[in-house]
Amino acid sequence: MEFRSLRRVSVRKTAVAAACIVATTSSSGCAFAWLQYQNWAAGTVSRRAAHDVRESALLRKLRTRRASKVSRSAIAAPVEEITKHIRLPVWPAWFGIVYIILDWLTGNAKAGAALEDRFGGRVCPMIFQNTGKTNPFLLVAHHRHSFNPLDPLRYIFRLLMPEGFPAHPHRGFETVTYCLRGGLDHRDSYGVKKSYGAPPDADGSGEGAEVQWMTAGRGLQHEEMWRTGSALDNTDQELFQIWVNLPAESKMVTPKMQILGNSAAEPSMPSSEQRVPVIELGPVPRVSPSPGVTVRIVAGEAGGTQSPVETCSDLAILHITLEPNVEWSWPRPMGWNCMVYVRRGEVEVGRPDRTVVPLHCTATLGQNADTVALLASSEGADLLVLAGEPISEPIAMRGNIVMNTQRELAEADRDLREGKFGPDWDFTIDDTTWSKTVSSHWERREQRQQPQ
C-alpha cells in the first residue's frame, strides 16, 4: 500500500509560519501574518479546487468499481496521506516558543505537546489545499491557550493583539466551534449576543463541551472574544474551529446559529433584538458503542445516535476517545472524504494494513471502503474524525468568504462595503452600545428600502 508516510509543510508554508513565530515575539504582526497565511492558502485552495472538481466524478466511479470486487467487511479505509501542520505560538506566545525550542533540542515533539496540553500557548491552523480529499471541510484550527493574571507579558501582548477575534465577515460557509475548555463571548451584526463554552473545571476530555454551529449563509459579521473572566481569573482555553463548505444552493441562506451544550444558562440578547434564529439543541450526544470507546457526536451519527445539528450536506464530526489498545470501527458511507486528527496519543488506522498516525498529525483516508478502523496505542488515543460527502463544485475562496466563482467573491466585497453584512464595531464597546449600533444600522437600511 502506497502513501506518503509523513508530509511536512512545504518550504513556502514553513517560511510564512516562521514569519508568524517572529511576529508573535515583537508586535501585533501575529494577526497580520496569520491573515497573510490564510489568504495565501485560500488562493491555493481556489486554484486546486477547479482541478479537483474535474477529476472527482471519474475517480469516484473507478473507486466504486474497484471496491465492488473485494469484501467490504474485510477492508477498512486506508491512509493515503499523513500531514503534520505547523503549530504557532500564541496566548501566551512565549510558552509556545519554549515548546518549539524544547522540541528542537530534544528531537521529541511529545515533550512540547505534553506541556502544551497542560499549559497552553499554541494554535495549529490546518488549511486544506487538496479540497478534493477534504471537502466539505476547508479548515480546522486546534487552539490551546491559557490566560494567567500573573503573566507579566500578557498585558504587553494585549496592547498589541486583542484576546480574541474582533468583528470580521463571513459568507458562503459554516463555522463550527467545539469548546473543550474555556469558552467564547459571541456578538454579531444581527444582534445575537451569546456566551458559550465548557464548565470552569473542564479537563478537556469533552465532558460538558459545547458547540456553536454558525451558518454564515448570505453573510454576517461576528466577533469571538476569549471568555477570560475577571482580571484575577486564571483560565484555560481549548477548542477546535472548523470551516464547513456550503453547496451552491445554500450559500445565500439566512444566517442562523445552532448550540449544542448547556449555554441556555448564558442568555442571549432579547429576541426583539435578534434578526437571526438561535436554536438550543441540548448537550452534545455521547455514546459508548463498545468497552473503552467514547464518542461525542458533534454532527452526523455513530453508535445508533444522531446529532440534532441540521447540516446542509451529509457529514459527520466525531470526537472519539479510545482507551489503551482498544479497537473500534465506524461505518462511514462509501465515497465520503474522511480525515482523522490525533489530539492525544497515537492510533493505527486501516484494516488489514494498518498505518500509525502520530500525535498532532492528520491522516487523509481513501474513499474506496465503507469503514474507518481505529486501534489505539498503549497510551490510548483522543481523535477528531471529520467525514462528509464531497461537494463537487468549484471553490473560490478569499479570506473569510467562500463562494463558487470569482464574480461571486467580487459581489461579496461589494455587499460588505454597502453594509449588507451588517455594521462594523470595535470589540472594546459595551453591549448596550453594540446593540444600539446593530439596531440603528438595520433601521437605516429598512428606511432606505421603503418606497418614497
Secondary structure in CASP SS format (residue, H / E / C, confidence):
PFRMAT SS
TARGET T0000
AUTHOR 0000-0000-0000
METHOD secondary structure of the structure
MODEL  1
M C 1.00
E C 1.00
F C 1.00
R E 1.00
S E 1.00
L E 1.00
R E 1.00
R E 1.00
V C 1.00
S C 1.00
V H 1.00
R H 1.00
K H 1.00
T H 1.00
A H 1.00
V H 1.00
A H 1.00
A H 1.00
A H 1.00
C H 1.00
I H 1.00
V H 1.00
A H 1.00
T H 1.00
T C 1.00
S C 1.00
S C 1.00
S C 1.00
G H 1.00
C H 1.00
A H 1.00
F H 1.00
A H 1.00
W H 1.00
L H 1.00
Q H 1.00
Y H 1.00
Q H 1.00
N H 1.00
W H 1.00
A H 1.00
A H 1.00
G H 1.00
T H 1.00
V H 1.00
S H 1.00
R H 1.00
R H 1.00
A H 1.00
A H 1.00
H H 1.00
D H 1.00
V H 1.00
R H 1.00
E H 1.00
S H 1.00
A H 1.00
L H 1.00
L H 1.00
R H 1.00
K H 1.00
L H 1.00
R H 1.00
T H 1.00
R H 1.00
R H 1.00
A H 1.00
S C 1.00
K C 1.00
V C 1.00
S C 1.00
R C 1.00
S C 1.00
A C 1.00
I C 1.00
A E 1.00
A C 1.00
P C 1.00
V E 1.00
E E 1.00
E E 1.00
I E 1.00
T E 1.00
K E 1.00
H C 1.00
I C 1.00
R C 1.00
L E 1.00
P E 1.00
V C 1.00
W C 1.00
P C 1.00
A H 1.00
W H 1.00
F H 1.00
G H 1.00
I H 1.00
V H 1.00
Y H 1.00
I H 1.00
I H 1.00
L H 1.00
D H 1.00
W H 1.00
L H 1.00
T H 1.00
G C 1.00
N C 1.00
A H 1.00
K H 1.00
A H 1.00
G H 1.00
A H 1.00
A H 1.00
L H 1.00
E H 1.00
D H 1.00
R H 1.00
F H 1.00
G C 1.00
G C 1.00
R E 1.00
V E 1.00
C E 1.00
P E 1.00
M E 1.00
I E 1.00
F C 1.00
Q C 1.00
N C 1.00
T H 1.00
G H 1.00
K H 1.00
T H 1.00
N C 1.00
P C 1.00
F E 1.00
L E 1.00
L E 1.00
V E 1.00
A E 1.00
H E 1.00
H E 1.00
R E 1.00
H E 1.00
S E 1.00
F E 1.00
N C 1.00
P C 1.00
L C 1.00
D C 1.00
P H 1.00
L H 1.00
R H 1.00
Y H 1.00
I H 1.00
F H 1.00
R H 1.00
L H 1.00
L H 1.00
M C 1.00
P C 1.00
E C 1.00
G E 1.00
F E 1.00
P E 1.00
A E 1.00
H E 1.00
P E 1.00
H E 1.00
R E 1.00
G C 1.00
F E 1.00
E E 1.00
T E 1.00
V E 1.00
T E 1.00
Y E 1.00
C E 1.00
L E 1.00
R E 1.00
G C 1.00
G E 1.00
L E 1.00
D E 1.00
H E 1.00
R E 1.00
D E 1.00
S C 1.00
Y C 1.00
G C 1.00
V C 1.00
K E 1.00
K E 1.00
S E 1.00
Y E 1.00
G E 1.00
A C 1.00
P C 1.00
P C 1.00
D C 1.00
A C 1.00
D C 1.00
G C 1.00
S C 1.00
G C 1.00
E C 1.00
G C 1.00
A C 1.00
E E 1.00
V E 1.00
Q E 1.00
W E 1.00
M E 1.00
T E 1.00
A C 1.00
G C 1.00
R C 1.00
G C 1.00
L E 1.00
Q E 1.00
H E 1.00
E E 1.00
E E 1.00
M E 1.00
W E 1.00
R C 1.00
T C 1.00
G C 1.00
S C 1.00
A C 1.00
L C 1.00
D C 1.00
N C 1.00
T E 1.00
D E 1.00
Q E 1.00
E E 1.00
L E 1.00
F E 1.00
Q E 1.00
I E 1.00
W E 1.00
V E 1.00
N E 1.00
L C 1.00
P C 1.00
A H 1.00
E H 1.00
S H 1.00
K C 1.00
M C 1.00
V C 1.00
T C 1.00
P C 1.00
K E 1.00
M E 1.00
Q E 1.00
I E 1.00
L E 1.00
G C 1.00
N C 1.00
S H 1.00
A H 1.00
A H 1.00
E C 1.00
P C 1.00
S C 1.00
M C 1.00
P C 1.00
S H 1.00
S H 1.00
E H 1.00
Q C 1.00
R C 1.00
V C 1.00
P C 1.00
V E 1.00
I E 1.00
E E 1.00
L C 1.00
G C 1.00
P C 1.00
V C 1.00
P C 1.00
R E 1.00
V E 1.00
S C 1.00
P C 1.00
S C 1.00
P C 1.00
G C 1.00
V E 1.00
T E 1.00
V E 1.00
R E 1.00
I E 1.00
V E 1.00
A E 1.00
G C 1.00
E E 1.00
A E 1.00
G C 1.00
G C 1.00
T E 1.00
Q E 1.00
S C 1.00
P C 1.00
V C 1.00
E C 1.00
T C 1.00
C C 1.00
S C 1.00
D C 1.00
L E 1.00
A E 1.00
I E 1.00
L E 1.00
H E 1.00
I E 1.00
T E 1.00
L E 1.00
E C 1.00
P C 1.00
N C 1.00
V C 1.00
E E 1.00
W E 1.00
S E 1.00
W E 1.00
P C 1.00
R C 1.00
P C 1.00
M C 1.00
G C 1.00
W C 1.00
N E 1.00
C E 1.00
M E 1.00
V E 1.00
Y E 1.00
V E 1.00
R E 1.00
R E 1.00
G E 1.00
E E 1.00
V E 1.00
E E 1.00
V E 1.00
G C 1.00
R E 1.00
P C 1.00
D C 1.00
R C 1.00
T E 1.00
V E 1.00
V E 1.00
P C 1.00
L C 1.00
H C 1.00
C C 1.00
T E 1.00
A E 1.00
T E 1.00
L E 1.00
G C 1.00
Q C 1.00
N C 1.00
A C 1.00
D C 1.00
T C 1.00
V E 1.00
A E 1.00
L E 1.00
L E 1.00
A E 1.00
S E 1.00
S E 1.00
E E 1.00
G E 1.00
A E 1.00
D E 1.00
L E 1.00
L E 1.00
V E 1.00
L E 1.00
A E 1.00
G E 1.00
E C 1.00
P C 1.00
I C 1.00
S C 1.00
E C 1.00
P C 1.00
I C 1.00
A E 1.00
M E 1.00
R E 1.00
G C 1.00
N C 1.00
I E 1.00
V E 1.00
M E 1.00
N C 1.00
T C 1.00
Q H 1.00
R H 1.00
E H 1.00
L H 1.00
A H 1.00
E H 1.00
A H 1.00
D H 1.00
R H 1.00
D H 1.00
L H 1.00
R H 1.00
E C 1.00
G C 1.00
K C 1.00
F C 1.00
G C 1.00
P C 1.00
D C 1.00
W C 1.00
D C 1.00
F C 1.00
T C 1.00
I C 1.00
D C 1.00
D H 1.00
T H 1.00
T H 1.00
W H 1.00
S H 1.00
K H 1.00
T H 1.00
V H 1.00
S H 1.00
S H 1.00
H H 1.00
W H 1.00
E H 1.00
R H 1.00
R H 1.00
E H 1.00
Q H 1.00
R H 1.00
Q H 1.00
Q C 1.00
P C 1.00
Q C 1.00
END
